Amino acid sequence: MITRDAELAAAYRHCKAIAAEHGRTYFLATRLLSAPRRAAIHALYAFARGVDDVVDHPAGAPARPAATRLDDIEGRLRAALTIASSSPRSASGPGSGGTSPVETALIDTIDRYRIAPEHFWVFLDAMRMDVPGSPLFRDRYADMSELREYMRGSAAAIGLQLLPVLGTVVPVAEAEPAAAALGEAFQLTNFLRDVAEDLDRGRIYLPADELAAFGVDEVLLAHCRHTGRTDPRVRRALAHLIATNRALYRTAAAGVDLLQPRVRPAIRTAAVLYADILDEIERGDYAVFDRRATVPARRRLRVAAAQLGAGLCSATARRTHDGLL
């Protein structure tokens, strides 16, 4: 008979494999965290990735519509969390209710770190905005306000899920605005990097009014995708949106010092490396229609090593300071 601990360990290993395969930047950054926090981050990532796959890859999914599958996921999660809240963690089986390995690890993470469940309902609603036929569906965004409404669930909610896992030196509520901003910064970077892929799926995750200010419309974006060449007007619009994106990273940066000292290097690593994608877009002369901007492996390792070194120096300084008091 498989014990609860063995099933849970296998579930977390499954999440780790997903994070290693699909989230290179995040996976590298988590190497700077303690093992329990690292496992929890892998569970959160794997869940978000799985839901995203339901929405973005319906062709390879079961015959049931994506909206139905999202409803099923939410139903299982709500039921499992209800059981977890009414039973000691050691007494509730991780796979009860037909949950998948990812959901098993996620439920344990939510319970262990007391993550507010509403962050997951907001996230799932944002994913419904990507599903044709859903009452919430939207594949175009008139302005940044509309786009931020989407990112509140698709990105800011992720940052808020992470906070209890990472730990803060202030009340969690004080750290939430910066955490939400970092989630939005990561998401907007994805949108700028993945313009071509999103167009192929019939979606545009960039504010139409800000594109129009540079003479860019949907027809021009489609032309750029067809030719693989970035029109000068699109180049200027992307430069503007990259500046907007960097402002979000600056807003989020101040919040890193609100986290527990031991996790700061990991979060700084993720923020620096994700912001580096913007640098790569610029270096490639905004050629986002025929290639996907990626940060070279050597750069990723160098940044992680530097942040780890800074974290070790900081920890040594704290211990020395404490020893002198």
GUROKOL-430787 format. One record per residue (C-alpha): residue number from 1; residue in three letters; x, y, z. Coordinates in Angstrom, 2 decimals. Example, Ala and Ser with C-alpha at 12.3 -4.5 7.8 and 13.67 -1.06 7.14 Angstrom:
BEGIN
+-----+------+---------+---------+---------+
! seq ! type !    east !   north !      up !
+-----+------+---------+---------+---------+
!   1 !  ala !   12.30 !   -4.50 !    7.80 !
!   2 !  ser !   13.67 !   -1.06 !    7.14 !
+-----+------+---------+---------+---------+
! end
This chain:
BEGIN
+-----+------+---------+---------+---------+
! seq ! type !    east !   north !      up !
+-----+------+---------+---------+---------+
!   1 !  met !    0.00 !    0.00 !    0.00 !
!   2 !  ile !    1.34 !    3.43 !   -0.96 !
!   3 !  thr !    1.57 !    5.65 !    2.09 !
!   4 !  arg !    0.41 !    9.25 !    2.16 !
!   5 !  asp !    4.00 !   10.50 !    2.49 !
!   6 !  ala !    5.16 !    8.41 !   -0.48 !
!   7 !  glu !    2.26 !    9.61 !   -2.64 !
!   8 !  leu !    2.92 !   13.20 !   -1.66 !
!   9 !  ala !    6.65 !   12.90 !   -2.38 !
!  10 !  ala !    5.88 !   11.43 !   -5.80 !
!  11 !  ala !    3.45 !   14.28 !   -6.50 !
!  12 !  tyr !    6.07 !   16.89 !   -5.69 !
!  13 !  arg !    8.64 !   15.09 !   -7.87 !
!  14 !  his !    6.14 !   15.20 !  -10.71 !
!  15 !  cys !    5.76 !   18.96 !  -10.25 !
!  16 !  lys !    9.52 !   19.41 !  -10.17 !
!  17 !  ala !    9.85 !   17.61 !  -13.51 !
!  18 !  ile !    7.25 !   19.93 !  -15.07 !
!  19 !  ala !    9.01 !   23.01 !  -13.74 !
!  20 !  ala !   12.39 !   21.78 !  -14.97 !
!  21 !  glu !   11.03 !   21.12 !  -18.47 !
!  22 !  his !    8.94 !   24.23 !  -19.01 !
!  23 !  gly !   10.06 !   26.96 !  -16.61 !
!  24 !  arg !   13.79 !   27.30 !  -17.06 !
!  25 !  thr !   14.10 !   30.75 !  -15.50 !
!  26 !  tyr !   11.85 !   29.96 !  -12.56 !
!  27 !  phe !   13.43 !   26.53 !  -12.06 !
!  28 !  leu !   16.92 !   28.02 !  -11.91 !
!  29 !  ala !   15.78 !   30.69 !   -9.46 !
!  30 !  thr !   14.20 !   28.09 !   -7.16 !
!  31 !  arg !   17.59 !   26.41 !   -6.77 !
!  32 !  leu !   18.40 !   29.28 !   -4.41 !
!  33 !  leu !   15.49 !   28.41 !   -2.09 !
!  34 !  ser !   15.26 !   25.89 !    0.73 !
!  35 !  ala !   13.98 !   22.45 !   -0.27 !
!  36 !  pro !   10.44 !   22.85 !    1.20 !
!  37 !  arg !    9.93 !   26.26 !   -0.42 !
!  38 !  arg !   11.37 !   24.97 !   -3.68 !
!  39 !  ala !    8.90 !   22.09 !   -3.73 !
!  40 !  ala !    5.99 !   24.43 !   -3.03 !
!  41 !  ile !    7.00 !   26.75 !   -5.87 !
!  42 !  his !    7.20 !   23.76 !   -8.21 !
!  43 !  ala !    3.66 !   22.77 !   -7.21 !
!  44 !  leu !    2.30 !   26.27 !   -7.85 !
!  45 !  tyr !    4.11 !   26.48 !  -11.19 !
!  46 !  ala !    2.97 !   23.04 !  -12.33 !
!  47 !  phe !   -0.66 !   23.84 !  -11.52 !
!  48 !  ala !   -0.57 !   27.15 !  -13.39 !
!  49 !  arg !    1.20 !   25.49 !  -16.31 !
!  50 !  gly !   -1.37 !   22.69 !  -16.48 !
!  51 !  val !   -4.30 !   25.11 !  -16.47 !
!  52 !  asp !   -2.59 !   27.19 !  -19.14 !
!  53 !  asp !   -2.18 !   24.08 !  -21.27 !
!  54 !  val !   -5.91 !   23.32 !  -20.98 !
!  55 !  val !   -6.60 !   26.76 !  -22.42 !
!  56 !  asp !   -3.82 !   27.03 !  -24.99 !
!  57 !  his !   -3.65 !   23.51 !  -26.39 !
!  58 !  pro !   -7.21 !   22.26 !  -26.79 !
!  59 !  ala !   -6.27 !   20.19 !  -29.85 !
!  60 !  gly !   -4.24 !   17.77 !  -27.75 !
!  61 !  ala !   -6.71 !   17.73 !  -24.88 !
!  62 !  pro !   -9.61 !   15.38 !  -24.18 !
!  63 !  ala !  -12.81 !   15.95 !  -26.11 !
!  64 !  arg !  -14.46 !   17.90 !  -23.29 !
!  65 !  pro !  -14.41 !   21.69 !  -23.83 !
!  66 !  ala !  -11.74 !   23.69 !  -22.04 !
!  67 !  ala !  -14.39 !   25.58 !  -20.05 !
!  68 !  thr !  -15.74 !   22.30 !  -18.69 !
!  69 !  arg !  -12.27 !   21.10 !  -17.77 !
!  70 !  leu !  -11.58 !   24.36 !  -15.92 !
!  71 !  asp !  -14.84 !   23.91 !  -14.02 !
!  72 !  asp !  -13.80 !   20.37 !  -13.14 !
!  73 !  ile !  -10.40 !   21.55 !  -11.91 !
!  74 !  glu !  -11.98 !   24.22 !   -9.74 !
!  75 !  gly !  -14.57 !   21.78 !   -8.40 !
!  76 !  arg !  -11.94 !   19.23 !   -7.39 !
!  77 !  leu !   -9.78 !   21.92 !   -5.81 !
!  78 !  arg !  -12.66 !   23.43 !   -3.82 !
!  79 !  ala !  -13.75 !   19.98 !   -2.60 !
!  80 !  ala !  -10.22 !   18.97 !   -1.60 !
!  81 !  leu !   -9.61 !   22.25 !    0.22 !
!  82 !  thr !  -12.88 !   21.82 !    2.11 !
!  83 !  ile !  -11.72 !   18.39 !    3.26 !
!  84 !  ala !   -8.26 !   19.71 !    4.13 !
!  85 !  ser !   -9.70 !   22.56 !    6.19 !
!  86 !  ser !  -11.83 !   20.20 !    8.25 !
!  87 !  ser !   -9.22 !   17.45 !    8.77 !
!  88 !  pro !   -5.65 !   17.36 !   10.09 !
!  89 !  arg !   -3.19 !   17.29 !    7.24 !
!  90 !  ser !   -1.72 !   14.03 !    8.44 !
!  91 !  ala !   -5.16 !   12.39 !    8.32 !
!  92 !  ser !   -6.36 !   13.48 !    4.89 !
!  93 !  gly !   -5.21 !   11.48 !    1.92 !
!  94 !  pro !   -3.49 !   13.61 !   -0.72 !
!  95 !  gly !   -5.14 !   11.93 !   -3.65 !
!  96 !  ser !   -8.68 !   11.98 !   -2.38 !
!  97 !  gly !  -11.41 !   13.06 !   -4.72 !
!  98 !  gly !   -9.61 !   11.87 !   -7.85 !
!  99 !  thr !   -7.04 !   14.67 !   -7.79 !
! 100 !  ser !   -4.05 !   14.53 !  -10.12 !
! 101 !  pro !   -0.46 !   14.46 !   -8.79 !
! 102 !  val !   -0.16 !   18.20 !   -9.48 !
! 103 !  glu !   -3.39 !   18.91 !   -7.60 !
! 104 !  thr !   -2.24 !   16.65 !   -4.76 !
! 105 !  ala !    0.96 !   18.68 !   -4.33 !
! 106 !  leu !   -0.91 !   21.95 !   -4.75 !
! 107 !  ile !   -3.48 !   21.13 !   -2.06 !
! 108 !  asp !   -0.70 !   20.23 !    0.35 !
! 109 !  thr !    1.11 !   23.48 !   -0.48 !
! 110 !  ile !   -2.01 !   25.59 !    0.03 !
! 111 !  asp !   -2.71 !   23.89 !    3.34 !
! 112 !  arg !    0.90 !   23.94 !    4.53 !
! 113 !  tyr !    1.48 !   27.63 !    3.78 !
! 114 !  arg !   -2.07 !   28.86 !    4.42 !
! 115 !  ile !   -2.43 !   30.41 !    0.96 !
! 116 !  ala !   -5.74 !   32.21 !    0.49 !
! 117 !  pro !   -7.87 !   30.06 !   -1.89 !
! 118 !  glu !   -9.40 !   33.13 !   -3.57 !
! 119 !  his !   -6.13 !   33.71 !   -5.40 !
! 120 !  phe !   -6.79 !   30.47 !   -7.28 !
! 121 !  trp !  -10.39 !   31.34 !   -8.14 !
! 122 !  val !   -9.24 !   34.71 !   -9.53 !
! 123 !  phe !   -6.58 !   32.89 !  -11.55 !
! 124 !  leu !   -9.07 !   30.39 !  -12.97 !
! 125 !  asp !  -11.45 !   33.19 !  -13.94 !
! 126 !  ala !   -8.63 !   34.86 !  -15.88 !
! 127 !  met !   -8.02 !   31.58 !  -17.68 !
! 128 !  arg !  -11.72 !   31.47 !  -18.60 !
! 129 !  met !  -11.16 !   34.79 !  -20.34 !
! 130 !  asp !   -8.99 !   32.81 !  -22.79 !
! 131 !  val !  -11.69 !   30.24 !  -23.57 !
! 132 !  pro !  -13.92 !   30.92 !  -26.60 !
! 133 !  gly !  -17.56 !   30.49 !  -25.68 !
! 134 !  ser !  -17.00 !   31.40 !  -22.05 !
! 135 !  pro !  -19.01 !   34.43 !  -20.83 !
! 136 !  leu !  -15.68 !   35.89 !  -19.73 !
! 137 !  phe !  -13.91 !   35.31 !  -23.08 !
! 138 !  arg !  -11.80 !   38.13 !  -24.48 !
! 139 !  asp !   -9.06 !   37.94 !  -27.13 !
! 140 !  arg !   -8.46 !   41.68 !  -27.62 !
! 141 !  tyr !   -7.77 !   44.44 !  -25.10 !
! 142 !  ala !   -8.76 !   48.03 !  -25.77 !
! 143 !  asp !   -6.38 !   49.58 !  -23.27 !
! 144 !  met !   -3.96 !   48.83 !  -20.45 !
! 145 !  ser !   -6.78 !   48.96 !  -17.91 !
! 146 !  glu !   -8.52 !   46.02 !  -19.63 !
! 147 !  leu !   -5.24 !   44.14 !  -19.96 !
! 148 !  arg !   -4.50 !   44.67 !  -16.26 !
! 149 !  glu !   -7.91 !   43.25 !  -15.43 !
! 150 !  tyr !   -6.79 !   40.06 !  -17.14 !
! 151 !  met !   -3.33 !   40.16 !  -15.55 !
! 152 !  arg !   -4.89 !   40.55 !  -12.10 !
! 153 !  gly !   -5.84 !   36.89 !  -12.36 !
! 154 !  ser !   -3.26 !   35.52 !  -14.76 !
! 155 !  ala !   -0.24 !   37.12 !  -13.10 !
! 156 !  ala !   -0.82 !   39.25 !  -10.00 !
! 157 !  ala !   -2.68 !   36.36 !   -8.36 !
! 158 !  ile !    0.37 !   34.16 !   -8.91 !
! 159 !  gly !    2.54 !   36.66 !   -7.05 !
! 160 !  leu !    0.03 !   36.68 !   -4.19 !
! 161 !  gln !    0.04 !   32.87 !   -4.09 !
! 162 !  leu !    3.82 !   32.92 !   -3.72 !
! 163 !  leu !    4.03 !   35.38 !   -0.83 !
! 164 !  pro !    3.11 !   32.98 !    2.02 !
! 165 !  val !    5.58 !   30.43 !    0.65 !
! 166 !  leu !    8.43 !   32.91 !    0.42 !
! 167 !  gly !    7.70 !   34.59 !    3.74 !
! 168 !  thr !    7.82 !   38.30 !    4.56 !
! 169 !  val !    9.41 !   40.52 !    7.20 !
! 170 !  val !    6.28 !   42.69 !    7.27 !
! 171 !  pro !    2.60 !   41.79 !    7.37 !
! 172 !  val !    1.75 !   39.98 !    4.13 !
! 173 !  ala !   -0.70 !   42.70 !    3.08 !
! 174 !  glu !    2.13 !   45.25 !    2.97 !
! 175 !  ala !    4.10 !   43.11 !    0.50 !
! 176 !  glu !    1.14 !   42.30 !   -1.75 !
! 177 !  pro !    1.28 !   45.38 !   -4.09 !
! 178 !  ala !    4.90 !   44.71 !   -5.04 !
! 179 !  ala !    4.26 !   40.98 !   -5.44 !
! 180 !  ala !    1.33 !   41.72 !   -7.73 !
! 181 !  ala !    3.47 !   44.17 !   -9.74 !
! 182 !  leu !    6.17 !   41.54 !  -10.23 !
! 183 !  gly !    3.60 !   39.06 !  -11.46 !
! 184 !  glu !    2.31 !   41.64 !  -13.94 !
! 185 !  ala !    5.86 !   42.46 !  -15.03 !
! 186 !  phe !    6.57 !   38.80 !  -15.80 !
! 187 !  gln !    3.28 !   38.48 !  -17.69 !
! 188 !  leu !    3.79 !   41.59 !  -19.81 !
! 189 !  thr !    7.27 !   40.32 !  -20.71 !
! 190 !  asn !    5.64 !   37.10 !  -21.91 !
! 191 !  phe !    3.18 !   39.08 !  -24.02 !
! 192 !  leu !    5.97 !   41.09 !  -25.67 !
! 193 !  arg !    8.09 !   38.00 !  -26.30 !
! 194 !  asp !    5.20 !   35.86 !  -27.57 !
! 195 !  val !    3.40 !   38.32 !  -29.89 !
! 196 !  ala !    3.76 !   35.94 !  -32.84 !
! 197 !  glu !    2.57 !   32.83 !  -30.99 !
! 198 !  asp !   -0.42 !   34.70 !  -29.61 !
! 199 !  leu !   -1.34 !   35.95 !  -33.10 !
! 200 !  asp !   -1.25 !   32.35 !  -34.32 !
! 201 !  arg !   -3.86 !   31.56 !  -31.64 !
! 202 !  gly !   -5.99 !   34.53 !  -32.68 !
! 203 !  arg !   -5.10 !   36.62 !  -29.64 !
! 204 !  ile !   -3.49 !   40.00 !  -29.03 !
! 205 !  tyr !   -2.39 !   40.68 !  -25.46 !
! 206 !  leu !   -1.25 !   44.25 !  -26.05 !
! 207 !  pro !   -3.35 !   47.40 !  -25.46 !
! 208 !  ala !   -4.94 !   48.49 !  -28.74 !
! 209 !  asp !   -4.97 !   52.19 !  -27.91 !
! 210 !  glu !   -1.25 !   52.29 !  -27.17 !
! 211 !  leu !   -0.49 !   50.37 !  -30.37 !
! 212 !  ala !   -2.71 !   52.77 !  -32.33 !
! 213 !  ala !   -0.73 !   55.73 !  -31.00 !
! 214 !  phe !    2.18 !   54.44 !  -33.10 !
! 215 !  gly !    0.06 !   53.60 !  -36.14 !
! 216 !  val !   -0.17 !   49.89 !  -35.34 !
! 217 !  asp !   -3.33 !   47.87 !  -35.82 !
! 218 !  glu !   -4.26 !   44.22 !  -36.09 !
! 219 !  val !   -3.76 !   44.17 !  -39.87 !
! 220 !  leu !   -0.19 !   45.44 !  -39.53 !
! 221 !  leu !    0.61 !   42.90 !  -36.82 !
! 222 !  ala !   -0.71 !   40.11 !  -39.04 !
! 223 !  his !    1.43 !   41.39 !  -41.91 !
! 224 !  cys !    4.51 !   41.35 !  -39.70 !
! 225 !  arg !    3.75 !   37.80 !  -38.67 !
! 226 !  his !    3.26 !   36.73 !  -42.27 !
! 227 !  thr !    6.54 !   38.30 !  -43.45 !
! 228 !  gly !    8.53 !   37.67 !  -40.28 !
! 229 !  arg !    9.66 !   41.31 !  -40.35 !
! 230 !  thr !    9.00 !   44.00 !  -37.77 !
! 231 !  asp !    7.59 !   47.19 !  -39.25 !
! 232 !  pro !    9.19 !   50.41 !  -37.89 !
! 233 !  arg !    5.84 !   51.43 !  -36.40 !
! 234 !  val !    5.62 !   48.16 !  -34.52 !
! 235 !  arg !    9.23 !   48.57 !  -33.41 !
! 236 !  arg !    8.41 !   51.94 !  -31.86 !
! 237 !  ala !    5.29 !   50.55 !  -30.16 !
! 238 !  leu !    7.26 !   47.66 !  -28.71 !
! 239 !  ala !    9.92 !   50.06 !  -27.42 !
! 240 !  his !    7.21 !   52.04 !  -25.64 !
! 241 !  leu !    5.67 !   48.93 !  -24.09 !
! 242 !  ile !    9.08 !   47.67 !  -23.00 !
! 243 !  ala !    9.55 !   50.96 !  -21.14 !
! 244 !  thr !    6.16 !   50.40 !  -19.48 !
! 245 !  asn !    7.24 !   46.87 !  -18.58 !
! 246 !  arg !   10.49 !   48.07 !  -17.01 !
! 247 !  ala !    8.54 !   50.53 !  -14.86 !
! 248 !  leu !    6.63 !   47.55 !  -13.43 !
! 249 !  tyr !    9.90 !   45.81 !  -12.60 !
! 250 !  arg !   11.07 !   48.95 !  -10.79 !
! 251 !  thr !    7.86 !   49.05 !   -8.77 !
! 252 !  ala !    8.31 !   45.41 !   -7.85 !
! 253 !  ala !   12.01 !   45.74 !   -6.97 !
! 254 !  ala !   11.34 !   47.63 !   -3.75 !
! 255 !  gly !    9.19 !   44.76 !   -2.57 !
! 256 !  val !   12.04 !   42.24 !   -2.61 !
! 257 !  asp !   13.38 !   43.70 !    0.65 !
! 258 !  leu !   10.01 !   42.96 !    2.25 !
! 259 !  leu !   10.62 !   39.23 !    1.76 !
! 260 !  gln !   12.51 !   36.94 !    4.10 !
! 261 !  pro !   16.26 !   37.54 !    3.54 !
! 262 !  arg !   16.96 !   33.95 !    2.51 !
! 263 !  val !   14.53 !   34.07 !   -0.42 !
! 264 !  arg !   15.56 !   37.47 !   -1.80 !
! 265 !  pro !   18.37 !   36.14 !   -4.05 !
! 266 !  ala !   15.96 !   33.74 !   -5.76 !
! 267 !  ile !   13.37 !   36.43 !   -6.47 !
! 268 !  arg !   16.00 !   38.91 !   -7.64 !
! 269 !  thr !   17.38 !   36.22 !   -9.95 !
! 270 !  ala !   13.96 !   35.57 !  -11.48 !
! 271 !  ala !   13.29 !   39.31 !  -11.89 !
! 272 !  val !   16.68 !   40.07 !  -13.44 !
! 273 !  leu !   16.53 !   37.14 !  -15.84 !
! 274 !  tyr !   12.98 !   37.83 !  -16.93 !
! 275 !  ala !   13.76 !   41.50 !  -17.47 !
! 276 !  asp !   16.74 !   40.33 !  -19.54 !
! 277 !  ile !   14.23 !   38.99 !  -22.09 !
! 278 !  leu !   13.39 !   42.63 !  -22.83 !
! 279 !  asp !   17.08 !   43.30 !  -23.44 !
! 280 !  glu !   17.19 !   40.35 !  -25.84 !
! 281 !  ile !   14.18 !   41.71 !  -27.75 !
! 282 !  glu !   15.98 !   45.02 !  -28.14 !
! 283 !  arg !   19.25 !   43.37 !  -29.12 !
! 284 !  gly !   17.39 !   41.45 !  -31.80 !
! 285 !  asp !   15.99 !   44.73 !  -33.17 !
! 286 !  tyr !   12.48 !   43.77 !  -32.02 !
! 287 !  ala !   12.38 !   40.75 !  -34.33 !
! 288 !  val !    9.63 !   39.04 !  -32.34 !
! 289 !  phe !    7.78 !   37.72 !  -35.39 !
! 290 !  asp !   10.38 !   35.21 !  -36.58 !
! 291 !  arg !   12.11 !   34.19 !  -33.35 !
! 292 !  arg !   11.54 !   33.84 !  -29.62 !
! 293 !  ala !   13.79 !   35.98 !  -27.45 !
! 294 !  thr !   15.63 !   33.88 !  -24.88 !
! 295 !  val !   18.32 !   34.64 !  -22.32 !
! 296 !  pro !   21.50 !   32.62 !  -23.03 !
! 297 !  ala !   22.22 !   29.80 !  -20.57 !
! 298 !  arg !   25.59 !   31.32 !  -19.67 !
! 299 !  arg !   23.89 !   34.57 !  -18.65 !
! 300 !  arg !   21.27 !   32.71 !  -16.59 !
! 301 !  leu !   23.94 !   30.81 !  -14.67 !
! 302 !  arg !   26.05 !   33.93 !  -14.15 !
! 303 !  val !   23.13 !   35.89 !  -12.69 !
! 304 !  ala !   22.11 !   33.02 !  -10.41 !
! 305 !  ala !   25.69 !   32.59 !   -9.18 !
! 306 !  ala !   26.02 !   36.31 !   -8.48 !
! 307 !  gln !   22.77 !   36.41 !   -6.52 !
! 308 !  leu !   23.74 !   33.29 !   -4.58 !
! 309 !  gly !   27.07 !   34.89 !   -3.71 !
! 310 !  ala !   25.35 !   38.07 !   -2.59 !
! 311 !  gly !   22.95 !   36.05 !   -0.48 !
! 312 !  leu !   25.78 !   34.14 !    1.20 !
! 313 !  cys !   27.65 !   37.37 !    1.94 !
! 314 !  ser !   24.51 !   38.90 !    3.40 !
! 315 !  ala !   23.85 !   35.84 !    5.56 !
! 316 !  thr !   27.44 !   35.87 !    6.82 !
! 317 !  ala !   27.17 !   39.57 !    7.63 !
! 318 !  arg !   23.95 !   38.98 !    9.56 !
! 319 !  arg !   25.48 !   36.19 !   11.57 !
! 320 !  thr !   28.55 !   38.29 !   12.34 !
! 321 !  his !   26.38 !   41.22 !   13.36 !
! 322 !  asp !   24.25 !   39.01 !   15.59 !
! 323 !  gly !   27.36 !   37.56 !   17.18 !
! 324 !  leu !   28.63 !   41.02 !   18.09 !
! 325 !  leu !   25.41 !   42.05 !   19.82 !
+-----+------+---------+---------+---------+
! end
